[in-house]
Amino acid sequence: MSSATLFPQKLQYLSLGASCISIAISAILVLFYTILYSHGCTQVFGPFNPIELNWSSSTNDVNFATNISHIKFILASSSKTLKSRKPYIESWWQTNGTRGNIFLDSPPPNDFFPWPSSYPPFRVNEDIKKLRVYPKLVVPAAVRLFRSILETFRLGDDGNVRWYVMGDDDTVFFVENLVGVLGKYDHTKYYYIGMTSEAVKSNFDFSFDMAYGGGGFALSYSLVETLVHVIDDCIERYSYLRVSDQLVSSCLADLGVDLTLEKGFHQIDLLGDISGLLSSHRQSPLLSLHHLDIINPIFPSMNRYESIKHLMKASKLDQSRLLQQTICYHKPSNWSFTVSWGYSVYVYETVIPRSLLRKPLETFRPFKKSARPPLYMFNTRLPTVDPSCQAPHAFFLESVETNGGGFVNTTYRRTSRRNLPPCSSSGNHSADHIDYVRVVLQATRRKQETNVECCDVEYVGATDVAHIKLRPCTPGEVIA
């Protein structure tokens, strides 16, 4: 038989063999993809990472709404500051509700034992002197704080963690709002969520693309799962950095992850009286407050600890509206009212449009004395051109209560006199005699994020109380 005759027969056998192999491979692929999708596999692709397959447990199914059990807090502290920060931690930490740990540089003092149940469980950070890069570290404490992420992940997540939230021991979190905001995002994807500083100088010195840990930030589970494998390599790469927040931001940038801004996180890189800022809060849920030890008490008639405890009274009844600004007018008197729910009411003796009133009154000072304009990451108002018309009568929260009709009532009391003549340009309608402002809202109606609300003022001349009712704005309603 010639070679020409043999060749077609060999080709036939090869074709049959290839077909069998092809069928076998197809069967294996079908079986693989059947298993893959029946286990709810999520593919995570990153420019600096191989494809990862994260197997989700049924308890962490994305179809279940995010709740408090899905968040694990990582709080940075030290044995020296722990005692003085106790009131801040206890103001928001929920025993048997919130989860996480507070990380210390050394074991806590003996007078802290037995460990209070009103505190997160403590962990002493690992000894970073064992790291190969330790001799090169410019600020070892920054690395200690950064590696708290790794140490938390190693503790295990019980198959239920979706978000890791970092903060300091003097960070006050508003957990209900935090749960709602994080619920907007897919925890199976890479997310780094936080906010920059209020101060231009701070952002210039560190980064305009960095979340500040004092204000708090959130990392999705999938992102942390990837980060922990490269965290020590990243520390070697950035051993010269002085701040843990810079380490976080730089390492995540190298993983292809940039900061997602949420305006409710507050670093508070300010000094003095921040009531002007809190009374003109952006239309975003309040998520955190920081640096409460270095600013004036947020309520003028209380100390710092009493102030935050007082704010939490309103927070427990309607956290969705806390500090959210609502503006309305009493046209017969030419008065403007701004309500920062659960905190303050400002009354101006002239009609001022919302476009101006939404800008914070500059009652505060820059965090750094060396700062030069522009000072802040937002526009402010200075009531210096016409104080009688531009400086408000200020009222601060006195009480909050519910009634049987399904409404929440808040009362705001004047704490000091303005000591200015009436605003002559609006008809000399002085508001000096008003001592209280009472605000009512429907308790069953939660505020929707970014939705501006409106209100109506009821006031009878010569009385010392003004009444305000919050309501949804009508279509096309002009707030001016």
VEXDREN-2710 file (C-alpha; in Angstrom, 1 decimal):
% VEXDREN-2710
k/r/px/py/pz
1/MET/0.0/0.0/0.0
2/SER/1.4/3.4/-1.0
3/SER/1.9/6.2/1.4
4/ALA/-0.7/8.2/-0.6
5/THR/-3.2/5.5/0.4
6/LEU/-2.2/5.5/4.1
7/PHE/-2.4/9.2/4.5
8/PRO/-6.3/9.6/4.2
9/GLN/-6.7/6.6/6.7
10/LYS/-4.4/8.3/9.2
11/LEU/-6.2/11.6/8.8
12/GLN/-9.5/9.8/9.4
13/TYR/-8.3/8.3/12.6
14/LEU/-6.8/11.6/13.8
15/SER/-10.2/13.4/13.1
16/LEU/-12.1/10.8/15.1
17/GLY/-9.6/11.1/18.0
18/ALA/-9.8/14.9/17.9
19/SER/-13.6/14.7/17.9
20/CYS/-13.6/12.5/21.0
21/ILE/-11.2/14.9/22.8
22/SER/-13.3/17.8/21.8
23/ILE/-16.5/16.2/23.2
24/ALA/-14.7/15.3/26.4
25/ILE/-13.4/18.9/26.9
26/SER/-16.9/20.3/26.2
27/ALA/-18.4/18.0/28.8
28/ILE/-15.9/19.1/31.4
29/LEU/-16.6/22.7/30.6
30/VAL/-20.3/22.3/30.9
31/LEU/-19.9/20.6/34.3
32/PHE/-17.5/23.3/35.5
33/TYR/-19.8/26.2/34.6
34/THR/-22.8/24.4/36.1
35/ILE/-21.0/24.1/39.4
36/LEU/-19.6/27.6/39.0
37/TYR/-22.9/29.4/38.7
38/SER/-24.8/27.2/41.1
39/HIS/-22.5/28.4/43.9
40/GLY/-23.1/32.1/43.1
41/CYS/-19.5/32.8/42.0
42/THR/-18.5/36.3/41.5
43/GLN/-15.6/37.1/39.2
44/VAL/-13.4/40.0/40.2
45/PHE/-11.2/41.5/37.6
46/GLY/-8.5/44.0/38.4
47/PRO/-5.7/45.4/36.2
48/PHE/-3.1/44.4/38.7
49/ASN/-4.7/41.1/39.8
50/PRO/-5.3/37.7/38.3
51/ILE/-8.9/36.7/37.9
52/GLU/-10.2/35.7/41.4
53/LEU/-13.2/33.6/42.1
54/ASN/-14.9/34.6/45.4
55/TRP/-17.4/32.0/46.6
56/SER/-20.3/33.6/48.4
57/SER/-22.1/31.9/51.2
58/SER/-25.9/31.9/51.3
59/THR/-25.9/34.1/54.3
60/ASN/-24.1/36.8/52.3
61/ASP/-26.2/36.7/49.2
62/VAL/-26.5/40.1/47.5
63/ASN/-30.2/39.6/47.4
64/PHE/-30.3/40.2/51.1
65/ALA/-30.4/43.8/52.1
66/THR/-27.3/45.1/54.0
67/ASN/-27.8/45.3/57.7
68/ILE/-25.7/46.0/60.8
69/SER/-24.4/42.5/61.0
70/HIS/-22.7/42.9/57.6
71/ILE/-20.3/45.6/58.9
72/LYS/-17.2/45.0/60.9
73/PHE/-15.6/48.1/62.5
74/ILE/-11.8/48.5/62.8
75/LEU/-11.1/51.3/65.4
76/ALA/-7.6/52.7/65.9
77/SER/-6.7/53.6/69.5
78/SER/-3.9/53.5/72.0
79/SER/-3.6/52.7/75.7
80/LYS/-3.0/56.4/76.5
81/THR/-6.1/57.8/74.7
82/LEU/-8.5/54.9/75.4
83/LYS/-9.9/56.3/78.7
84/SER/-10.5/59.9/77.4
85/ARG/-12.3/58.6/74.3
86/LYS/-14.7/56.4/76.2
87/PRO/-17.8/58.7/76.0
88/TYR/-17.4/59.0/72.2
89/ILE/-17.2/55.2/71.7
90/GLU/-20.1/54.5/74.0
91/SER/-22.3/57.1/72.3
92/TRP/-22.7/55.0/69.1
93/TRP/-21.4/51.4/69.8
94/GLN/-24.3/49.0/70.2
95/THR/-23.7/46.0/72.5
96/ASN/-24.8/42.8/70.8
97/GLY/-25.4/44.9/67.6
98/THR/-22.2/46.4/66.1
99/ARG/-19.3/44.2/65.4
100/GLY/-15.5/44.8/65.3
101/ASN/-12.5/45.5/67.4
102/ILE/-10.6/48.4/68.8
103/PHE/-6.8/48.0/68.2
104/LEU/-4.3/49.1/70.8
105/ASP/-0.5/49.6/70.8
106/SER/-0.1/47.8/74.1
107/PRO/-2.4/46.0/76.6
108/PRO/-4.9/48.3/78.3
109/PRO/-4.4/49.6/81.9
110/ASN/-5.6/47.3/84.7
111/ASP/-8.4/49.7/85.7
112/PHE/-10.1/48.8/82.4
113/PHE/-10.8/45.3/83.6
114/PRO/-13.2/43.7/83.6
115/TRP/-13.5/44.9/80.0
116/PRO/-16.7/47.0/79.6
117/SER/-19.4/45.5/77.4
118/SER/-20.1/49.0/76.1
119/TYR/-16.7/48.9/74.3
120/PRO/-15.7/46.9/71.2
121/PRO/-13.5/43.9/72.1
122/PHE/-9.9/45.0/72.1
123/ARG/-6.9/43.6/70.2
124/VAL/-3.2/44.5/70.7
125/ASN/-1.6/45.0/67.3
126/GLU/1.0/42.5/66.2
127/ASP/4.7/43.5/66.7
128/ILE/5.7/45.1/63.5
129/LYS/9.4/45.0/64.5
130/LYS/9.4/41.5/63.1
131/LEU/8.7/42.9/59.6
132/ARG/11.7/42.9/57.2
133/VAL/10.9/46.5/56.3
134/TYR/10.8/47.8/59.9
135/PRO/14.2/49.6/59.9
136/LYS/13.1/51.6/56.8
137/LEU/9.8/52.8/58.3
138/VAL/9.6/56.5/58.8
139/VAL/6.5/56.3/61.1
140/PRO/6.0/52.8/62.4
141/ALA/2.8/53.7/64.1
142/ALA/1.2/54.4/60.7
143/VAL/2.1/50.8/59.6
144/ARG/0.6/49.4/62.9
145/LEU/-2.7/51.1/62.1
146/PHE/-2.7/50.1/58.5
147/ARG/-2.0/46.4/59.3
148/SER/-5.1/46.4/61.5
149/ILE/-7.0/45.6/58.3
150/LEU/-4.9/42.5/57.8
151/GLU/-5.2/41.5/61.5
152/THR/-9.0/41.9/61.4
153/PHE/-9.3/39.8/58.2
154/ARG/-7.3/37.0/59.8
155/LEU/-9.8/36.9/62.7
156/GLY/-12.4/35.5/60.2
157/ASP/-15.6/36.9/59.0
158/ASP/-18.2/34.2/59.9
159/GLY/-19.2/34.2/56.2
160/ASN/-21.3/37.4/56.8
161/VAL/-19.0/40.5/56.5
162/ARG/-19.7/42.8/53.5
163/TRP/-17.9/45.9/54.7
164/TYR/-14.9/46.8/56.8
165/VAL/-15.3/50.4/58.3
166/MET/-12.2/52.1/59.7
167/GLY/-12.3/54.9/62.2
168/ASP/-10.5/56.4/65.2
169/ASP/-11.4/56.1/68.9
170/ASP/-12.8/59.6/68.8
171/THR/-14.9/59.0/65.6
172/VAL/-18.6/59.0/66.3
173/PHE/-20.4/56.9/63.7
174/PHE/-24.1/57.1/62.8
175/VAL/-24.7/53.4/62.2
176/GLU/-28.2/53.4/60.9
177/ASN/-27.3/55.9/58.1
178/LEU/-24.0/54.0/57.5
179/VAL/-25.9/50.8/56.9
180/GLY/-28.3/52.6/54.4
181/VAL/-25.5/54.2/52.5
182/LEU/-23.3/51.1/52.2
183/GLY/-26.4/49.2/51.1
184/LYS/-26.4/51.2/47.8
185/TYR/-23.1/49.6/46.8
186/ASP/-22.2/46.0/45.7
187/HIS/-19.9/44.6/48.3
188/THR/-18.7/41.9/45.9
189/LYS/-17.0/44.6/43.8
190/TYR/-14.0/46.7/44.8
191/TYR/-15.1/49.8/46.8
192/TYR/-13.1/52.3/48.8
193/ILE/-15.7/54.8/50.2
194/GLY/-15.0/57.9/52.3
195/MET/-14.4/61.6/52.1
196/THR/-11.6/64.1/51.9
197/SER/-10.9/66.8/54.5
198/GLU/-12.9/70.0/54.8
199/ALA/-9.6/71.9/54.7
200/VAL/-7.8/72.6/51.4
201/LYS/-4.4/72.6/53.3
202/SER/-4.9/69.1/54.7
203/ASN/-5.8/67.7/51.3
204/PHE/-2.8/69.6/49.7
205/ASP/-0.4/68.2/52.3
206/PHE/-1.6/64.6/52.1
207/SER/-3.9/63.9/49.1
208/PHE/-7.1/65.1/47.4
209/ASP/-7.8/61.5/46.5
210/MET/-7.6/60.0/50.0
211/ALA/-10.2/59.2/52.6
212/TYR/-9.4/60.4/56.1
213/GLY/-9.5/57.6/58.7
214/GLY/-10.7/59.9/61.5
215/GLY/-13.8/60.7/59.5
216/GLY/-14.0/57.0/58.7
217/PHE/-14.0/55.0/55.4
218/ALA/-15.4/51.7/54.2
219/LEU/-13.7/48.9/52.2
220/SER/-15.7/46.2/50.5
221/TYR/-15.1/42.6/51.5
222/SER/-13.8/41.7/48.0
223/LEU/-11.3/44.6/48.1
224/VAL/-10.0/43.6/51.5
225/GLU/-9.7/40.0/50.5
226/THR/-7.4/41.1/47.7
227/LEU/-5.5/43.8/49.7
228/VAL/-4.4/41.5/52.5
229/HIS/-2.3/39.4/50.1
230/VAL/-0.2/42.3/49.0
231/ILE/-0.3/44.6/52.1
232/ASP/3.2/43.9/53.3
233/ASP/4.7/44.2/49.9
234/CYS/2.9/47.6/49.6
235/ILE/4.3/48.7/53.0
236/GLU/7.8/48.0/51.6
237/ARG/7.0/50.1/48.5
238/TYR/5.7/53.0/50.6
239/SER/7.9/52.8/53.7
240/TYR/8.5/56.5/53.5
241/LEU/4.9/57.5/54.1
242/ARG/4.0/59.0/57.4
243/VAL/0.2/58.6/57.7
244/SER/-1.8/55.3/57.6
245/ASP/-4.5/56.9/55.4
246/GLN/-1.8/57.6/52.8
247/LEU/-0.8/54.0/52.9
248/VAL/-4.3/52.8/52.4
249/SER/-4.9/55.2/49.5
250/SER/-1.6/54.4/47.8
251/CYS/-2.0/50.7/48.1
252/LEU/-5.5/50.7/46.8
253/ALA/-4.5/53.0/43.9
254/ASP/-1.9/50.4/42.9
255/LEU/-4.8/47.8/42.8
256/GLY/-6.7/50.1/40.4
257/VAL/-9.2/51.3/43.0
258/ASP/-9.9/55.0/43.5
259/LEU/-11.9/56.8/46.2
260/THR/-15.7/56.9/46.0
261/LEU/-16.9/60.0/47.8
262/GLU/-19.7/60.0/50.4
263/LYS/-20.2/63.5/51.8
264/GLY/-21.6/62.3/55.1
265/PHE/-18.1/61.3/56.5
266/HIS/-16.6/64.3/58.4
267/GLN/-12.9/64.6/59.3
268/ILE/-13.6/68.0/60.9
269/ASP/-10.2/69.6/60.2
270/LEU/-11.5/72.8/61.7
271/LEU/-11.2/74.7/64.9
272/GLY/-13.6/76.7/67.2
273/ASP/-17.3/76.8/66.7
274/ILE/-18.5/74.5/63.9
275/SER/-22.2/75.2/64.3
276/GLY/-22.2/77.1/61.0
277/LEU/-21.1/73.9/59.2
278/LEU/-23.5/71.6/61.1
279/SER/-26.4/74.0/60.4
280/SER/-25.9/73.8/56.7
281/HIS/-25.1/70.1/56.2
282/ARG/-25.1/68.8/52.6
283/GLN/-28.1/66.8/51.5
284/SER/-26.4/63.5/52.4
285/PRO/-26.9/61.2/55.4
286/LEU/-24.7/62.1/58.3
287/LEU/-22.2/59.2/58.7
288/SER/-19.6/60.4/61.1
289/LEU/-18.0/63.2/63.1
290/HIS/-14.4/63.5/64.2
291/HIS/-12.0/65.7/66.2
292/LEU/-14.7/66.5/68.7
293/ASP/-12.0/67.0/71.4
294/ILE/-10.4/69.9/69.6
295/ILE/-13.4/71.9/68.6
296/ASN/-15.9/73.8/70.8
297/PRO/-18.8/71.7/72.2
298/ILE/-21.4/71.5/69.4
299/PHE/-24.1/72.7/71.8
300/PRO/-23.1/76.0/73.4
301/SER/-24.7/75.2/76.9
302/MET/-23.1/71.8/77.3
303/ASN/-19.6/70.2/77.5
304/ARG/-18.3/68.0/74.7
305/TYR/-19.5/64.7/76.1
306/GLU/-23.0/66.0/77.0
307/SER/-23.2/67.5/73.5
308/ILE/-22.7/64.3/71.6
309/LYS/-25.1/62.5/73.9
310/HIS/-27.7/65.2/73.3
311/LEU/-27.3/64.9/69.5
312/MET/-27.8/61.1/69.8
313/LYS/-31.3/61.6/71.4
314/ALA/-32.5/63.0/68.0
315/SER/-30.5/60.5/66.1
316/LYS/-32.4/57.6/67.8
317/LEU/-35.7/58.9/66.6
318/ASP/-34.9/59.9/63.0
319/GLN/-31.3/59.5/61.9
320/SER/-32.2/60.0/58.2
321/ARG/-32.9/63.7/58.9
322/LEU/-30.2/64.4/61.4
323/LEU/-28.5/67.8/60.4
324/GLN/-30.4/67.8/57.1
325/GLN/-31.2/71.5/56.2
326/THR/-34.7/72.6/55.4
327/ILE/-35.6/76.2/54.5
328/CYS/-38.8/78.1/54.6
329/TYR/-40.1/81.6/55.0
330/HIS/-42.6/83.7/57.0
331/LYS/-43.4/86.3/54.4
332/PRO/-45.5/88.7/56.5
333/SER/-42.4/89.3/58.7
334/ASN/-39.9/88.9/55.8
335/TRP/-38.1/86.1/57.9
336/SER/-36.1/83.2/56.6
337/PHE/-35.9/80.0/58.7
338/THR/-33.3/77.2/58.3
339/VAL/-33.8/74.0/60.2
340/SER/-30.9/71.6/60.7
341/TRP/-33.1/68.9/62.1
342/GLY/-32.1/67.6/65.5
343/TYR/-29.5/70.3/66.0
344/SER/-30.4/74.0/65.3
345/VAL/-32.7/76.6/63.8
346/TYR/-31.5/79.9/62.3
347/VAL/-33.9/82.8/61.9
348/TYR/-32.8/85.7/59.5
349/GLU/-34.7/89.0/59.5
350/THR/-34.8/89.1/55.7
351/VAL/-35.7/86.8/52.8
352/ILE/-32.6/84.9/51.6
353/PRO/-32.8/82.3/48.8
354/ARG/-31.7/78.8/49.4
355/SER/-28.8/79.2/46.9
356/LEU/-27.2/81.4/49.6
357/LEU/-28.5/79.7/52.8
358/ARG/-27.1/76.3/51.8
359/LYS/-23.6/77.8/52.2
360/PRO/-22.2/77.3/55.7
361/LEU/-21.9/80.4/57.9
362/GLU/-18.2/80.7/58.7
363/THR/-18.3/80.4/62.4
364/PHE/-15.1/78.2/62.4
365/ARG/-11.4/78.7/61.8
366/PRO/-8.9/76.7/59.7
367/PHE/-7.2/73.7/61.3
368/LYS/-3.8/75.1/60.5
369/LYS/-2.9/78.7/61.3
370/SER/-0.5/78.7/58.4
371/ALA/-3.3/78.1/55.9
372/ARG/-3.9/80.7/53.2
373/PRO/-7.0/81.1/51.1
374/PRO/-8.7/79.2/49.7
375/LEU/-9.2/77.6/53.1
376/TYR/-12.1/75.2/52.7
377/MET/-13.4/72.7/50.1
378/PHE/-16.8/74.5/50.1
379/ASN/-18.1/78.0/49.8
380/THR/-18.9/79.9/53.0
381/ARG/-20.8/83.0/54.1
382/LEU/-19.5/85.8/56.1
383/PRO/-22.2/88.0/57.8
384/THR/-20.0/91.1/57.7
385/VAL/-21.5/93.3/55.0
386/ASP/-24.9/93.7/56.7
387/PRO/-24.9/91.9/60.1
388/SER/-28.4/93.0/61.0
389/CYS/-29.8/91.2/58.0
390/GLN/-27.2/88.5/57.4
391/ALA/-26.5/87.3/61.0
392/PRO/-29.1/84.8/62.3
393/HIS/-30.9/84.4/65.6
394/ALA/-29.6/81.0/66.7
395/PHE/-31.7/78.3/68.4
396/PHE/-30.3/74.9/69.5
397/LEU/-32.0/71.6/70.3
398/GLU/-33.6/71.5/73.7
399/SER/-35.8/68.4/73.5
400/VAL/-37.1/65.7/71.1
401/GLU/-40.2/63.6/71.7
402/THR/-42.9/61.6/69.9
403/ASN/-46.6/61.9/70.4
404/GLY/-49.5/59.5/69.9
405/GLY/-50.3/60.9/66.5
406/GLY/-47.3/59.5/64.8
407/PHE/-45.3/62.7/64.8
408/VAL/-41.8/63.7/66.1
409/ASN/-41.6/67.1/67.9
410/THR/-38.3/68.9/68.4
411/THR/-38.0/72.1/70.4
412/TYR/-35.1/74.6/69.8
413/ARG/-34.2/77.2/72.4
414/ARG/-32.4/80.5/72.0
415/THR/-29.1/80.3/74.0
416/SER/-27.9/83.9/73.6
417/ARG/-29.1/87.3/72.3
418/ARG/-27.9/88.6/68.9
419/ASN/-27.4/92.2/70.2
420/LEU/-28.0/93.8/66.8
421/PRO/-30.6/96.2/65.6
422/PRO/-33.4/94.9/63.4
423/CYS/-32.8/94.5/59.7
424/SER/-34.1/97.8/58.3
425/SER/-34.1/96.8/54.7
426/SER/-36.9/94.2/55.3
427/GLY/-39.2/96.4/57.3
428/ASN/-37.8/96.4/60.9
429/HIS/-39.5/93.1/61.8
430/SER/-37.3/92.1/64.8
431/ALA/-37.2/88.5/65.9
432/ASP/-35.6/89.3/69.2
433/HIS/-38.7/88.3/71.2
434/ILE/-38.7/84.7/69.8
435/ASP/-37.3/82.3/72.4
436/TYR/-38.4/78.9/71.0
437/VAL/-38.9/77.3/67.7
438/ARG/-40.9/74.0/67.5
439/VAL/-40.6/71.7/64.5
440/VAL/-42.9/68.8/63.8
441/LEU/-42.5/66.0/61.2
442/GLN/-44.3/62.8/60.4
443/ALA/-42.5/60.0/62.2
444/THR/-43.4/57.3/59.7
445/ARG/-41.9/59.2/56.7
446/ARG/-38.2/58.8/56.4
447/LYS/-36.2/61.3/54.4
448/GLN/-35.0/60.0/51.1
449/GLU/-31.3/60.7/50.4
450/THR/-30.6/63.8/48.3
451/ASN/-34.2/64.9/48.4
452/VAL/-34.6/68.4/49.7
453/GLU/-37.6/68.9/51.9
454/CYS/-39.7/72.1/52.4
455/CYS/-41.6/73.5/55.4
456/ASP/-44.3/75.9/56.5
457/VAL/-44.0/78.5/59.3
458/GLU/-46.9/79.3/61.7
459/TYR/-46.3/82.4/63.8
460/VAL/-48.7/84.7/65.6
461/GLY/-47.2/88.2/66.2
462/ALA/-45.8/89.1/69.6
463/THR/-45.6/85.5/70.8
464/ASP/-42.3/83.9/71.8
465/VAL/-42.7/80.7/69.9
466/ALA/-42.6/79.9/66.1
467/HIS/-44.0/76.6/64.8
468/ILE/-42.6/74.9/61.7
469/LYS/-44.0/71.8/59.9
470/LEU/-41.7/69.8/57.6
471/ARG/-43.2/68.4/54.4
472/PRO/-42.3/67.2/50.9
473/CYS/-41.7/70.0/48.4
474/THR/-44.4/70.4/45.8
475/PRO/-43.4/70.0/42.1
476/GLY/-41.6/73.1/41.0
477/GLU/-41.7/74.8/44.4
478/VAL/-39.2/77.7/44.6
479/ILE/-37.3/78.0/47.9
480/ALA/-36.7/81.7/47.9
END
